[in-house]
Amino acid sequence: MSNHHGTMDTESITQGYLRSATSTPPPTFADHDRSQYHIDFEDFTKGLQAAADAVFPNNQTSRYTKVFVLMLRWADEDPNLPVSVEINKLNDVFHEIYHYETETWNIPTEDCHYRLNEKIMDFVKPTEESQTHLKIVYYAGHARLLDTRLLVWTR
């Protein structure tokens, strides 16, 4: 990053931030725009099947003894984004086809950040079986990036 004179190399500065071996560039506007599109359910299920094929490469056995799915949505659903239909279909896929243990949880409007963090932390809490259990958290709703590049789930 600095040359032998203690000044910053122009190659080490990209798009207004310092690059290090562990840093990644911030998302571009195109990346952010792509994240705004709602994924078609058929495309999602194809991606899910590809992920399942990677986890179960020989279609006979899995390295996981159990799979748990926590599906999250806002209790006061956005009428412009009716995710309850999506979640119900996805629940059927996870539960009826893959035989995973599923739970749908409504994010409350009161103390939402605290209660959501509490729910997720309880769900992913390590247990003796953690090495053989797969836990999936699926969020259906809006999200945005803060200036600090942290992702925030929003109503």
C-alpha positions as a printed Julia matrix, in Angstrom:
155×3 Matrix{Float64}:
   0.0     0.0     0.0
   2.73    2.49    0.81
   5.88    2.67   -1.17
   9.28    2.95    0.43
   8.77    6.73    0.78
   5.66    6.26    2.97
   3.21    7.57    0.37
   0.23    5.69   -1.0
   0.56    3.94   -4.38
  -2.2     4.89   -6.78
  -2.65    1.18   -7.56
  -3.59    0.49   -3.95
  -6.42    3.01   -4.02
  -9.44    1.94   -6.05
 -12.76    3.75   -6.27
 -11.99    5.88   -3.21
 -11.11    3.15   -0.72
  -7.95    1.33    0.35
  -7.51   -2.16   -1.03
  -5.95   -4.83    1.14
  -5.48   -8.56    0.73
  -8.71   -9.18    2.67
 -10.88   -6.36    1.36
 -13.4    -6.58   -1.41
 -14.53   -3.7    -3.55
 -17.9    -2.18   -2.71
 -20.79   -3.27   -4.91
 -21.21   -1.33   -8.11
 -24.46    0.41   -8.98
 -25.15   -2.43  -11.43
 -24.7    -4.98   -8.62
 -27.06   -2.99   -6.4
 -29.63   -2.68   -9.2
 -29.45   -6.42   -9.83
 -30.15   -7.04   -6.14
 -33.35   -5.0    -6.43
 -34.97   -7.45   -8.85
 -37.29  -10.05   -7.4
 -36.17  -13.57   -8.28
 -38.64  -15.64  -10.26
 -39.8   -18.65   -8.24
 -38.86  -21.08  -11.03
 -35.33  -19.63  -11.19
 -35.09  -19.87   -7.42
 -36.12  -23.56   -7.4
 -33.55  -24.34  -10.12
 -30.89  -22.68   -7.99
 -32.12  -24.55   -4.94
 -31.92  -27.85   -6.82
 -28.37  -27.03   -7.94
 -27.43  -26.29   -4.32
 -29.07  -29.54   -3.18
 -27.17  -31.45   -5.88
 -23.94  -29.97   -4.55
 -24.82  -31.03   -0.99
 -26.1   -34.45   -2.11
 -23.74  -35.22   -5.02
 -24.6   -38.9    -5.37
 -28.38  -38.59   -4.71
 -28.05  -41.33   -2.09
 -26.63  -39.82    1.07
 -25.92  -36.47    2.59
 -23.26  -35.34    4.98
 -26.11  -33.81    7.01
 -28.33  -35.85    9.29
 -30.92  -33.06    9.54
 -31.73  -29.84    7.73
 -33.62  -27.0     9.36
 -35.08  -24.0     7.53
 -36.13  -20.75    9.16
 -38.17  -18.56    6.8
 -38.59  -14.95    7.85
 -41.12  -12.37    6.75
 -42.56   -9.19    8.22
 -45.76   -9.54   10.25
 -47.14   -6.45    8.51
 -46.58   -7.67    4.97
 -45.99   -5.09    2.24
 -49.03   -5.29   -0.09
 -46.7    -4.49   -3.02
 -44.54   -7.5    -2.15
 -46.88  -10.29   -0.96
 -44.23  -12.73    0.22
 -46.63  -15.01    2.11
 -47.48  -16.77   -1.17
 -43.78  -17.21   -1.93
 -43.03  -18.47    1.57
 -45.9   -20.98    1.46
 -44.65  -22.4    -1.85
 -41.09  -22.52   -0.59
 -42.21  -24.19    2.62
 -43.9   -26.89    0.53
 -40.7   -27.46   -1.43
 -38.49  -27.66    1.66
 -40.91  -29.71    3.73
 -42.79  -31.92    1.26
 -40.07  -32.58   -1.34
 -36.82  -32.39    0.65
 -38.35  -33.38    4.03
 -36.57  -30.59    5.89
 -37.84  -29.27    9.2
 -39.28  -25.84    8.48
 -40.46  -22.87   10.48
 -41.98  -19.64    9.24
 -41.55  -16.73   11.62
 -43.16  -13.31   11.34
 -40.86  -10.44   12.24
 -42.83   -8.27   14.68
 -43.21   -4.53   14.26
 -42.35   -3.82   17.92
 -38.69   -4.26   18.94
 -38.14   -5.85   15.52
 -34.33   -5.61   15.38
 -33.83   -7.03   18.86
 -36.37   -9.83   18.42
 -35.13  -10.76   14.93
 -31.52  -10.98   16.11
 -32.65  -13.03   19.09
 -34.58  -15.43   16.83
 -31.71  -15.93   14.4
 -29.13  -16.35   17.16
 -31.33  -18.94   18.84
 -31.79  -20.76   15.52
 -28.07  -20.94   14.69
 -26.92  -21.58   18.26
 -24.23  -24.31   18.18
 -25.19  -27.72   19.52
 -23.45  -31.09   19.79
 -24.95  -31.98   16.39
 -23.89  -28.73   14.65
 -21.36  -30.54   12.46
 -24.05  -32.8    11.0
 -26.96  -30.32   10.83
 -27.53  -27.78    8.08
 -29.43  -24.62    8.98
 -30.87  -22.36    6.3
 -32.21  -18.87    6.97
 -34.44  -17.48    4.22
 -35.57  -13.86    4.36
 -38.44  -12.58    2.21
 -38.65   -8.82    2.22
 -36.87   -5.59    1.45
 -33.23   -4.86    2.23
 -30.77   -2.05    1.64
 -27.1    -1.3     2.11
 -26.08    1.38    4.58
 -23.23    3.76    3.84
 -21.11    1.47    6.05
 -21.87   -1.42    3.62
 -23.92   -3.24    6.24
 -27.05   -4.95    5.01
 -30.28   -3.93    6.72
 -33.57   -5.82    6.39
 -36.42   -3.36    6.22
 -40.21   -3.38    6.21
